[in-house]
Amino acid sequence: MRVNMNVNGEDVSADNVWPGESLLYVLRERLGLPGSKNACEQGECGSCTVYFDGVTACSCMIAAGQAEGREIRTVEGLAEGTGKGGDRALGVVQEAFVEAGAVQCGFCTPGLLVQTDDLLERTVGCGKAAPGDAEIREALAGNLCRCTGYEKIIDAVHLAAERRAEAAGSNS
């Protein structure tokens, strides 16, 4: 079957999709977007988290056919503007993770980036106060990381929140 969807702001189609394929498989193998990681295939680890019609979801748990006509935003879609050679530049959340040293093996990173982006959109992006440690831990509870011990991840979320707030202040 053919699945038509909007991925990162672009209308795309995936052909010859088997009804049992996951959205994760279609994104990675058929559309060439390797950012979302295939770790548990059970919706437990969060490394495949994407926006699905504006709500974060584990793409390994979504049947490809369910994506028909839907809007999907992957970790690749968090990049902003253009960088060197026409590549897109890292977004605020991505830069904060790099600067805070919140990236080690990188397997959990895509899901953490998407989930952090969502948290900041619901807080700083709505004019609310930056999230505290407890709110950050709650928001990232569905994302597992075996390398960092989470402290640097929390530091990265605080840094990203600070930068988003600064950017919002300069845009008003």
VEXDREN-311301 format. One record per atom (N, C-alpha, C, O): y, z, x. Coordinates in steps of 0.001 Angstrom, whole numbers, padded with zeros to 6 digits, always signed. Atoms other than C-alpha are relative to their C-alpha. Example, Ala and Ser with C-alpha at 12.3 -4.5 7.8 and 13.67 -1.06 7.14 Angstrom:
% VEXDREN-311301
-001190+000000+000890-004500+007800+012300+001200+000000+000900+001181+000665+001936-001190-000060-000820-001060+007140+013670+001090+000730-000770+002198+000899-000261
//
This chain:
% VEXDREN-311301
-001180+000000+000838+000000+000000+000000+001241+000000+000882+001173+000336+002064-001276-000010-000705+003629-000361+001016+000789+001219-000492+000829+001511-001687-000838-001149+000338+005874+002702+001127+001415-000303+000477+001646-000569+001656-001417+000225-000297+009648+002219+000963+000720+001335-000068+000556+002089-001027-000739-001263-000038+011900+005105+001948+001235-000181+000861+001399-001194+001541-001173-000008-000860+015169+005930+003628-000262+001040+001079-000441+002222+000783+000261-000912-001114+014624+007441+007066+001216+000014+000916+001604-001010+001478-001177-000180-000863+017601+008800+008980+001114-000978-000351+001779-001528+000528-001091+000839+000473+019997+006775+006853-000290-001483-000039+000598-002278-000345+000365+001418-000031+018119+003487+007148-001173-000259-000949-002178+000452-000909+001099+000373+000886+015981+001832+004458-001108-000643+000822-000866-001596+001562+001140+000509-000760+012518+001203+005910-001211-000144-000919-001272+000449-001996+001268+000171+000711+009088+000092+004729-001136+000169+000986-001037-000235+002144+001227-000101-000788+005654+000959+006035-001082-000729-000785-001330-000417-001950+001026+000811+000656+002909-001542+005227-001404+000497+000315-001631+001195+001304+001423-000320-000172-000845-001099+004855-000246+001495+000154-001095+001920+000937+000146-001454-000051-000486+002636+004307-001193+000399-000866-001280+000030-002037+001146-000531+000727-003716+004308+003298+000497+001157-000863+001292+001965-000382-000522-001048+000888-003136+006626+000282-000126+001423+000548+000677+002286+000195+000184-001343-000537-004436+009651+002221+000784+000301+001262+000717+001416+001779-000788-000239-001213-002122+009216+005201+001122+000983-000282+001683+001014-001377-001120-000934+000148+000431+011924+005764+001311-000692+000362+001333-001688+001085-001321+000490-000383+004137+011292+005994+000165+000117+001512+000755-000763+002138-000080-000179-001452+003873+012654+009545-000627-001186+000726-000038-001721+001666+000675+001132-000634+001388+009927+010479+000843-001260-000130+001000-002002+000839-000820+001197+000222+003590+007223+008948+001233+000030+000897+001576-000980+001511-001197-000101-000841+006686+008502+010767-000331-000282+001461+000362-001055+002121+000341+000116-001424+004967+008726+014149-000644-001341+000346-000217-002020+001279+000830+001143-000383+002477+005872+014130+000459-001329-000577+000281-002368+000059-000393+001264+000631+003904+003291+011753+001485-000316+000193+001876-001480+000280-001443+000226-000137+007652+003803+012148+000515+000285+001409+001694+000063+001683-000394-000213-001393+007715+004780+015836+000985+001130+000210+001825+001065+001107-000869-001175-000145+009474+008123+015367-000864+001182+000451-001390+001915-000386+000921-001009-000516+007540+010503+017634+000555+001421+000046-000137+002328+000510-000611-001324-000110+009918+013463+017329-000779+001091-000701-001047+002132-000102+000783-000991+000737+007990+015339+014649-001385+000069+000623-002030-000958+000839+001262-000160-000730+004893+016771+016287-001173+000289-000930-001022+000904-001985+001231-000212+000738+001316+016809+015045-000767+001119+000692-001464+000877+001677+000652-001135-000646+000020+020267+015880-001149+000538-000846-002305+000447-000434+001049-000670+000769-001890+022027+013109-000566-000842-001141-001704-000624-001557+000386+000827+001148-002080+019416+010314-000325+000831-001238-001061+000376-002113+000263-000886+001129-002124+022348+007866+001272+000646-000542+001195+001512-001413-001248-000581+000475+001549+023174+007341+000239+001417+000461+001043+002135-000134-000103-001376-000479+001207+026383+009334+000984+000193+001147+001577+001264+001274-000758-000207-001242+003133+025754+012567+001459-000443-000076+002286+000058+000685-001384+000439+000159+006309+023951+011438+000474-001051+000981+001631-001464+000905-000480+000957-001004+006418+021488+014347+000242-001396-000564+000820-002242+000118-000217+001309+000632+006448+018530+011927+001073+000066-001091+001168-000843-001915-001003-000192+001047+009323+019843+009777+001023-001126-000017+001566-001514+001018-001010+001029+000244+011605+017173+008316+000765+000391-001257+000351+001282-001999-000666-000109+001297+014156+016996+005534-000665-001006-000927-000815-002173-000567+000602+000853+001022+012494+015571+002412+000884+000130-001230+000826+001134-001939-001018-000061+001054+015210+014753-000122+000879+001242+000150+001188+001918-000831-000936-001080-000273+017422+017367+001541-000605+001380+000124+000115+002348+000369+000677-001293-000093+014825+020156+001594-000979-000071+001169-001691-001064+001321+000927+000037-001128+012879+021094+004716-001439+000132-000497-001735+000897-001415+001412-000007+000376+009146+020461+004479-000835-000422+001201-000359-001131+002087+000937+000413-001046+006128+020071+006742-000527-001380-000367-001206-001543-001381+000374+001379+000317+005539+016328+006881-001504-000235+000061-001989-001233-000472+001458+000146-000030+001829+016844+007611-000614+000306-001360-001762-000060-001615+000501-000392+001317+001458+018203+004063+000468-000929-001114+000145-000706-002282-000519+000936+000996+003195+015309+002298-000786-001301+000113-000831-001918+001177+000707+001282+000002+001086+012318+001308+001034-001107+000128+002104-001037-000477-000953+001084-000255+002757+009115+002471+000532-000609-001292+001716-000933-001381-000427+000579+001270+002859+007770-001088+001075+000806-000698+001865+000254-001464-001029-000850+000599+005006+010733-002131+001387-000306+000553+002392+000089-000037-001289+000317-000623+007740+009413+000169+000652-001236-000607+001790-001559-000269-000544+001206+000624+008242+006282-001943+001361+000295-000630+001485+001164-001493-001347-000139+000545+011966+005979-002672+000734+001262+000407+001825+001530-000097-000592-001281-000401+012728+009286-000979+000848-000145+001248+000788-001144+001965-000847-000064-001186+015223+010252+001689-000627+000973+000993-000848+002142+000675+000628-000800-001052+013685+011537+004927+000974+000073+001174+001579-000926+001562-000810-000152-001213+015607+012959+007869-000841+000749+001017-001274+001876+000777+000835-000578-001049+013708+013651+011062+000880+000614+001087+002107+000569+001003-000747-000560-001124+014702+015394+014281+000840-001080+000673+001925-000790+001176-000785+001089-000578+015842+011982+015549+001308-000184-000764+002309-000606-000186-001188+000140+000836+018334+011967+012670+001045+001082+000220+002136+001006-000345-000982-001052-000294+020049+015107+013997+000983-000428+001077+002039+000183+001238-000893+000496-001053+021579+013136+016864+001286-000514-000633+001304-000909-001798-001318+000368+000521+025247+012264+016487+000600-001145+000795+000391-001251+002003-000768+001044-000675+027366+009213+017270-000832-000823+000954-002018-001062+000728+000716+000774-001012+026456+007190+020301+000267+000589+001372+001341+001126+001642-000120-000481-001374+025869+008150+023882-000096-001168+000955+000261-002294+000609+000122+001038-001032+025173+006205+027059-000941-001110-000461-001997-000846-001036+000858+001132+000308+023765+002741+026544-000261-000204-001473-001226-000876-001837+000185+000159+001434+024153+002939+022779-000953+001008-000619-001110+001042-001839+000862-001042+000540+021691+005820+022457+000860+001013-000733+002043+001175-000435-000739-001029+000717+022689+008534+020055+000095+001255+000860-000845+001600+001576-000225-001221-000775+024143+011685+021613-000673+001182-000696-000856+001172-001914+000589-001198+000585+022518+015070+021102+000965+000637-000985+002177+000636-000772-000802-000730+000966+023741+016980+018076+000271+001412+000497-000258+001828+001527-000395-001360-000384+025222+020477+018229-001216+000913+000155-001315+001658+001130+001184-000861-000061+021908+022193+017495-000864-000378+001201-001347+000500+001917+000806+000448-001131+020043+020084+020049+000611+000451+001325-000098+000954+002196-000678-000430-001232+022641+020788+022759-000134+001500+000213-000361+001952+001336+000094-001454-000114+022553+024516+022012-001390+000424+000475-001512+001341+001288+001360-000334-000435+018765+024621+022426-000183-000289+001483-000805+000499+002196+000109+000347-001419+019002+022879+025792+000762+001021+000843+000228+001550+001817-000840-000910-000789+021849+025082+027046-000523+001426+000020-000382+002121+001026+000510-001368+000063+020211+028323+025903-001383+000135+000639-001918+001240+000727+001331-000051-000595+016924+027406+027577-001086+000283-001023-002099+000907-000710+000938-000268+001091+015117+027494+024235-001109-001043-000086-001880-001057-001046+001005+001062-000002+012924+024526+025144-000902+000194+001210-000429+000217+002347+000939-000049-001124+009803+024905+027238-000965-001163-000135-000661-002257+000339+000933+001130+000101+006759+022806+026376+000530-001045-000981+000198-002224-000868-000653+000930+000916+008757+021253+023527-000773-000347-001248-000259-001076-002095+000792+000391+001164+005980+021005+020967+000583+000542-001297+000574-000157-002310-000562-000603+001213+007625+023364+018467+001451-000403-000228+001978-000234-001327-001444+000228+000029+011159+022208+019229+000491-000859-001156+001474-000478-001790-000528+000822+001097+011558+019391+016660+000104+000757-001323+001115+000664-002019-000030-000765+001245+010649+021658+013750+001044+001097+000030+001727+001337-000966-001018-001045-000137+012839+024469+015057+001402-000580-000119+002281+000041-000716-001313+000644+000091+015770+022062+015408+000353-000337-001442+001471-000080-001888-000254+000364+001404+015430+020788+011836+000239+001257-000830+001160+001297-001645-000147-001234+000774+014991+024303+010437+001317+000703+000332+001960+001260-000558-001280-000588-000397+017993+025574+012435+001154-000772-000619+002107-000172-001116-001033+000827+000623+020101+022657+011219+000145+000358-001474+001259+000482-001982-000021-000364+001419+019144+023545+007648+000654+001369-000207+001491+001531-001095-000592-001340+000097+020012+027225+008154+001511-000062+000178+002253+000555-000586-001439+000072-000266+023416+026356+009595+000740-000772-001084+001894-000464-001381-000614+000714+001125+024126+023875+006793+000195+000943-001184+001199+000853-001890-000066-000932+001133+023432+026653+004256+000919+001188+000258+001268+001911-000674-000862-001140-000323+025606+029189+006081+001347-000499+000502+002297-000621-000272-001253+000439-000623+028287+027966+008482+000536-001254-000685+001744-001383-000886-000408+001245+000641+028343+024545+006797+000588+000183-001382+001257-000713-001895-000538-000302+001335+029230+026175+003474+001145+001002+000076+001557+001558-000942-001110-000927-000166+031997+028333+004921-000409+001460+000030+000449+002341+000011+000485-001378-000064+029805+031441+005061-000016+000466+001450+000160-000327+002375+000080-000565-001351+029495+033761+008041-001231-000534+000724-002222-000917+000102+001145+000417-000813+027204+032793+010884-001172+000938-000284-000963+002128-000520+001160-000844+000290+023656+034062+010329-000240+001036+001091+000011+000784+002270+000371-001047-000942+022556+037308+011954-001443-000175+000433-002137-001076-000038+001361+000106-000521+019304+037888+013804-001057+000022-001101-001995-000775-001070+001004-000108+001066+017381+038913+010671-000061-001285-000826-001147-001749-001172-000036+001236+000781+018504+035824+008752-000591-001169+000802-001276-002029+000247+000564+001045-000863+017618+033592+011703-001518+000131+000052-002239-000854-000106+001450-000216-000067+014170+035160+012043-000683-000402-001309-001764-000991-001294+000551+000374+001309+013558+034700+008317-000046-001518-000151-001050-002069-000605-000074+001460+000137+014665+031048+008407-001024-000705+000885-001539-001761+000519+000918+000637-000946+012430+030282+011390-001421+000554-000080-002262+000234+000760+001305-000657+000114+009437+032320+010192-001165-000983-000111-002282-000649+000281+001066+000987+000139+007436+029171+009427-000186-000887+001212-000963-001841+001173+000081+000808-001224+007872+027780+012938-000582+000848+001124-000011+001869+001509+000678-000752-001047+005482+028947+015622+000309-000565+001382+000352-001779+001580-000241+000378-001394+006248+028921+019359-000826+000938+000872-000762+002158+000719+000822-000848-000860+003831+030136+021999+000592+000177+001388+000019+000897+002206-000534-000021-001364+006096+029695+025043+001193+000932+000201+001234+001682+001176-001299-000609-000297+009551+031195+024635+000132+001465-000359+001002+002145+000185-000188-001371+000437+009046+034542+022948+001133+000134-001002+001482+001252-001380-000997+000114+001064+011747+033481+020450+001408+000469+000354+002357+000042-000303-001344-000514-000290+014681+035311+022089+000975-001118+000358+002107-001130-000127-000893+001102-000380+016126+032165+023660+000243-000934-001181+001300-001557-001280-000182+000799+001216+015579+030338+020380+001082+000636-000864+001963-000058-001371-001019-000705+000791+017618+032976+018560+001364-000133+000670+002371-000326-000011-001258+000215-000727+020283+032730+021279+000542-001401-000273+001746-001582-000459-000415+001388+000254+020353+028960+020729+000568-000158-001404+001545-000882-001599-000506+000084+001377+020826+029386+016974+001392+000617-000075+002282+000063-000719-001334-000617-000031+023745+031760+017581+001020-000936+000651+002135-001082+000151-000897+000923-000696+025287+029275+020030+000335-001195-000889+001493-001606-000966-000234+001140+000898+024861+026387+017581+000891+000401-001170+001753-000373-001586-000829-000478+001111+026380+028465+014768+001452+000145+000438+002374-000226-000288-001346-000159-000553+029365+029311+016949+000686-001362+000151+001854-001521-000203-000576+001342-000206+029903+025652+017823+000257-000716-001318+001255-001424-001453-000227+000614+001319+029509+024495+014227+001237+000607-000650+002037-000103-001258-001171-000666+000577+032070+027079+013130+001274-000490+000674+002278-000735+000005-001164+000521-000731+034471+025924+015863+000335-001413-000455+001502-001739-000672-000215+001391+000430+034008+022288+014834+000552-000046-001417+001418-000867-001721-000498-000038+001378+034565+023152+011175+001455+000446-000029+002248-000050-000830-001383-000471-000076+037751+025011+012103+000949-001059+000505+002097-001127+000066-000867+001047-000545+039103+022076+014075+000097-001200-000930+001003-002020-000787-000034+001113+000950+038310+019650+011241+000805+000322-001245+001045-000561-002069-000734-000335+001223+040276+021576+008616+001483-000120+000168+002233+000130-000776
//
